[in-house]
Amino acid sequence: MRNIDYSDYFWQDEAIRLRAIQPEDWESHYINRFDTSVRRLLESAVELPPTVAEAKSFAERFSDFSSNRLMFTIENLNGENVGGINLNSIDERNGTFSIGIQIDRDHRGKGFGTRAVQILLKYAFFERRLNKFNDYILEGNEASAAMLRKVGCVQEGVRRQVFYTNGRYYDSILYGLTKDEYVERQKKDISIC
């Protein structure tokens, strides 16, 4: 295959690139399923033990953007897989959507997740004409709460005791960001530079 010129590629910034999931990405999905504390925060439950068959099926099922859940692999600019992100719960009629993300254990705390979310927000607001990003985190998920605030989300509410895991009920903390709020924040960020 010829070398790809990424100099004008929408799906990247100065540190990361989003690409379609490929069938060979199954291994990262499989390995991430062993990170129970993070998966509990992501899925609000303890999942059954991972299987190679499930991981391969997952990578195959989402490799062509044919569902309402658009799955991407996040890689650094050296081509190393650092995590996954998806645009989901897309409601074209009402203009709402959500984002799911998991950064591999060895790559957390480096800003890759925030960068990936910024790329998907730009796509959702300016290419898909969506208007409102809605998300929630499980009570205690401080890393995700910080990231959501960093991209401009505001806490909109709390749904009390809606998830049962680890022997108790947890709150769901609701966050949101409108397109207008996103645009305003981008203007402020540019004026600071």
Buried (B, 14 or more C-beta within 10 A) or exposed (E): EEEEEEEEEEBBBEEBBBBBBEEEBBEBBBEBBEBEEBBBBBBBEEEEEBEEEBBBEBBBBBBEEEEEBBBBBBBBEEEEBBBBBBBBBBEEEEBBBBBBBBBBEEBBEBBBBBBBBBBBBBBBBEEBEBBBBBBBBBBEBEBBBEBBEEBBBEEEEEEEEBBEBEEEEBBBBBBBBBBEBBEEBBEEEEEEE
